């Protein structure tokens, strides 16, 4: 029984984790590290594992799944759209803050 239970995958587990990586580039004896990529937790088999890493000016998303999760491409597409919406909203907030500080002469939205 232990062997069977040990091989069973949870039907709907979701793991989401994020890690702040270095703000400055890392170097090895062979040159600069171009990027950091995560493989998530390889000992746990969730339906989906989303891991986010930052590295210098990059934000990397790793999406990993097993057969229990049928459409990872769809999730990736929605994630890309959500990140674009978030970046757009942050840009609008940043522009609004600059207007309040007198940096821009653009009219404020109400």
Backbone bond lengths (Angstrom), bond angles and torsions (degrees), N, CA, C in turn:
res aa  C-N    CA-C-N  psi(-1)  N-CA   C-N-CA  omega(-1)  CA-C   N-CA-C  phi
1 X - - - 1.443 - - 1.528 111.12 -
2 X 1.329 118.06 -41.54 1.468 120.54 179.58 1.521 111.90 -59.27
3 X 1.323 116.42 -38.48 1.456 119.88 179.57 1.527 111.80 -64.66
4 X 1.298 117.09 -40.44 1.463 121.10 179.97 1.524 110.49 -67.72
5 X 1.318 117.49 -47.35 1.455 121.75 179.85 1.528 110.31 -62.84
6 X 1.310 117.90 -38.72 1.456 122.14 179.35 1.515 112.87 -62.32
7 X 1.336 118.28 -27.35 1.458 121.78 -179.67 1.520 113.32 -92.31
8 X 1.305 117.69 -11.34 1.461 120.15 -178.66 1.527 110.16 -74.05
9 X 1.318 115.50 139.47 1.455 120.28 176.89 1.518 108.52 -98.91
10 X 1.324 117.63 143.23 1.458 119.30 177.22 1.526 110.06 -63.21
11 X 1.321 118.75 142.30 1.467 120.79 -174.32 1.521 114.33 -73.11
12 X 1.312 119.81 -19.55 1.451 118.47 -175.46 1.509 114.50 -152.66
13 X 1.298 118.89 25.12 1.457 120.84 -178.83 1.525 110.47 -69.76
14 X 1.321 115.49 140.19 1.461 122.10 177.50 1.519 107.45 -128.62
15 X 1.313 115.60 130.92 1.459 121.02 176.19 1.521 107.18 -119.67
16 X 1.323 116.54 126.26 1.461 121.88 175.16 1.515 107.02 -128.26
17 X 1.318 116.41 126.82 1.458 119.76 179.10 1.523 109.16 -140.73
18 X 1.308 114.77 153.44 1.460 119.19 176.81 1.522 109.09 -137.86
19 X 1.320 114.27 148.63 1.453 120.84 -178.14 1.514 109.10 -137.70
20 X 1.319 115.51 130.66 1.458 119.77 174.48 1.516 107.63 -82.61
21 X 1.303 114.49 118.45 1.450 119.91 178.78 1.520 110.37 -90.23
22 X 1.304 116.58 -175.45 1.459 120.44 -177.91 1.522 112.10 -67.83
23 X 1.325 116.29 143.11 1.461 121.87 178.06 1.527 111.39 -84.02
24 X 1.310 116.54 -19.58 1.470 121.80 177.87 1.517 108.93 -109.16
25 X 1.327 117.38 149.05 1.469 119.83 -179.42 1.526 112.40 -62.56
26 X 1.306 115.19 145.93 1.463 122.03 174.55 1.528 108.89 -97.98
27 X 1.325 115.95 154.31 1.456 121.00 -179.23 1.519 110.19 -131.89
28 X 1.311 115.48 146.69 1.460 121.90 172.31 1.525 107.03 -116.87
29 X 1.304 116.71 -178.85 1.463 119.59 177.57 1.531 111.24 -66.99
30 X 1.330 117.21 -17.52 1.469 121.55 -179.31 1.524 113.10 -96.50
31 X 1.331 117.51 -3.01 1.459 120.03 179.51 1.518 111.76 132.11
32 X 1.338 115.96 -168.58 1.466 119.43 -176.94 1.532 112.39 -73.92
33 X 1.326 115.78 149.10 1.463 121.25 173.04 1.526 106.05 -79.17
34 X 1.325 117.01 123.01 1.461 120.82 -176.30 1.517 113.10 -80.69
35 X 1.331 117.18 -32.21 1.452 119.47 -174.77 1.528 109.76 -164.22
36 X 1.318 116.43 160.32 1.459 122.69 172.55 1.523 107.82 -114.85
37 X 1.317 116.55 134.61 1.458 121.36 -179.66 1.519 108.14 -129.10
38 X 1.307 116.48 135.28 1.459 121.48 -179.63 1.515 110.39 -105.27
39 X 1.315 115.15 148.72 1.461 119.96 172.76 1.520 110.81 -108.59
40 X 1.310 117.03 6.71 1.463 119.72 -179.97 1.520 111.04 69.79
41 X 1.310 115.15 -163.99 1.453 121.62 -179.24 1.522 108.96 -87.31
42 X 1.326 117.10 108.40 1.462 120.42 -175.99 1.531 112.77 -81.34
43 X 1.315 118.50 -9.37 1.464 120.61 179.74 1.517 112.45 -89.14
44 X 1.323 116.96 -15.72 1.454 121.69 179.68 1.512 107.34 -111.19
45 X 1.309 117.21 137.36 1.458 121.46 -179.26 1.523 110.67 -111.23
46 X 1.341 117.53 76.94 1.457 119.36 179.80 1.525 110.57 -77.22
47 X 1.317 116.49 168.83 1.457 119.47 174.21 1.523 109.03 -62.50
48 X 1.341 116.38 -40.70 1.466 120.44 176.13 1.530 109.39 -148.17
49 X 1.319 115.45 141.11 1.458 123.00 177.67 1.523 107.13 -125.81
50 X 1.322 117.06 121.16 1.459 122.10 177.82 1.523 107.47 -116.18
51 X 1.323 116.02 120.70 1.454 121.52 -179.71 1.525 108.50 -122.22
52 X 1.316 116.15 131.67 1.467 121.44 -179.16 1.524 108.64 -118.68
53 X 1.323 115.86 129.52 1.456 122.90 177.59 1.509 109.03 -124.91
54 X 1.314 116.95 143.85 1.458 120.14 168.96 1.522 107.27 -106.70
55 X 1.321 114.77 148.67 1.456 120.82 174.30 1.521 107.88 -150.51
56 X 1.310 117.12 112.80 1.453 125.74 -177.08 1.535 108.22 54.22
57 X 1.317 119.81 -107.76 1.466 122.63 -178.86 1.525 112.29 -104.09
58 X 1.322 118.29 12.95 1.462 121.87 -175.92 1.528 110.91 -110.23
59 X 1.312 114.97 150.67 1.460 121.70 172.57 1.518 106.30 -126.08
60 X 1.318 117.04 116.73 1.453 122.77 -173.67 1.518 110.89 -108.32
61 X 1.307 116.79 133.49 1.459 122.88 177.20 1.517 108.50 -112.17
62 X 1.327 115.95 127.47 1.451 121.23 173.02 1.521 108.44 -111.86
63 X 1.317 116.87 123.79 1.466 121.80 177.78 1.517 107.87 -117.37
64 X 1.323 115.40 123.78 1.457 120.78 -176.91 1.522 108.79 -131.46
65 X 1.322 115.63 141.77 1.453 119.34 -179.39 1.521 110.15 -152.56
66 X 1.299 113.99 170.92 1.453 121.85 176.12 1.521 107.38 -121.62
67 X 1.295 117.56 -174.55 1.464 122.06 -176.76 1.522 113.44 -56.88
68 X 1.319 117.66 -21.14 1.468 120.81 -177.33 1.523 111.80 -67.72
69 X 1.318 118.26 -18.13 1.464 122.03 -177.63 1.522 107.94 -116.55
70 X 1.328 118.18 108.28 1.462 120.91 -167.07 1.527 117.24 -76.96
71 X 1.321 120.88 -27.60 1.457 119.40 -168.64 1.531 112.66 -133.70
72 X 1.305 116.28 72.16 1.462 121.14 -178.80 1.526 111.84 -67.94
73 X 1.313 117.86 -32.13 1.460 121.22 178.74 1.523 110.95 -61.28
74 X 1.310 116.44 -40.13 1.471 120.79 178.44 1.530 110.67 -63.82
75 X 1.316 116.67 -42.92 1.467 121.11 177.50 1.525 109.60 -61.83
76 X 1.320 117.70 -44.33 1.470 121.52 179.56 1.526 110.88 -61.02
77 X 1.336 117.03 -41.40 1.466 120.35 178.27 1.523 111.35 -62.80
78 X 1.323 116.87 -44.31 1.465 120.54 178.95 1.537 110.91 -66.30
79 X 1.316 116.75 -38.09 1.460 120.99 178.29 1.524 110.42 -63.84
80 X 1.313 116.73 -43.36 1.466 120.72 178.38 1.536 110.61 -60.98
81 X 1.324 116.59 -42.79 1.465 121.01 178.41 1.532 110.81 -64.52
82 X 1.321 117.37 -42.73 1.467 121.17 -179.51 1.524 111.32 -64.78
83 X 1.332 117.77 -40.12 1.463 120.97 178.72 1.532 109.89 -66.25
84 X 1.326 117.52 -39.10 1.466 120.91 177.52 1.530 110.71 -63.46
85 X 1.345 117.21 -41.76 1.462 121.26 177.47 1.530 111.13 -63.64
86 X 1.317 116.35 -41.27 1.456 121.01 178.78 1.529 110.92 -64.49
87 X 1.319 117.22 -43.32 1.465 120.98 178.44 1.527 110.58 -63.52
88 X 1.327 116.75 -39.94 1.462 120.79 178.33 1.532 110.53 -64.18
89 X 1.322 116.89 -44.04 1.468 120.72 179.09 1.528 110.50 -64.08
90 X 1.319 117.46 -40.27 1.468 120.73 178.55 1.523 110.52 -64.67
91 X 1.319 116.45 -37.88 1.473 120.36 178.03 1.523 110.58 -64.26
92 X 1.341 116.69 -41.37 1.461 120.05 178.78 1.522 111.13 -65.17
93 X 1.329 117.48 -41.33 1.463 121.01 178.17 1.520 109.63 -64.05
94 X 1.329 116.45 -44.26 1.462 120.70 179.10 1.525 110.72 -60.65
95 X 1.332 117.74 -42.41 1.463 121.52 178.21 1.520 110.34 -63.82
96 X 1.315 117.26 -40.97 1.464 121.44 178.26 1.508 111.97 -63.65
97 X 1.318 117.16 -38.90 1.464 120.48 178.31 1.516 110.54 -66.00
98 X 1.317 116.76 -38.44 1.458 119.73 178.78 1.521 110.48 -65.86
99 X 1.338 117.00 -36.97 1.469 120.11 178.12 1.522 110.01 -63.28
100 X 1.325 116.67 -43.66 1.463 120.16 -179.56 1.509 111.65 -65.05
101 X 1.323 117.20 -29.67 1.459 120.73 -179.63 1.530 111.44 -84.04
102 X 1.331 117.47 -1.79 1.446 121.14 178.48 1.509 114.38 83.70
103 X 1.344 117.55 14.98 1.447 120.64 -179.52 1.521 110.59 -79.33
104 X 1.313 117.77 -32.15 1.461 122.01 -177.89 1.515 109.87 -120.00
105 X 1.316 115.06 152.08 1.454 119.15 176.69 1.516 111.89 -101.88
106 X 1.328 117.70 9.65 1.462 121.33 179.37 1.521 109.89 -66.61
107 X 1.352 117.49 144.26 1.469 120.00 179.62 1.520 111.08 -65.64
108 X 1.320 117.09 143.52 1.460 122.69 178.56 1.511 110.40 -79.93
109 X 1.329 115.32 138.45 1.468 120.22 174.79 1.519 107.71 -78.73
110 X 1.327 115.35 144.62 1.386 119.40 -170.17 1.394 128.13 -90.72
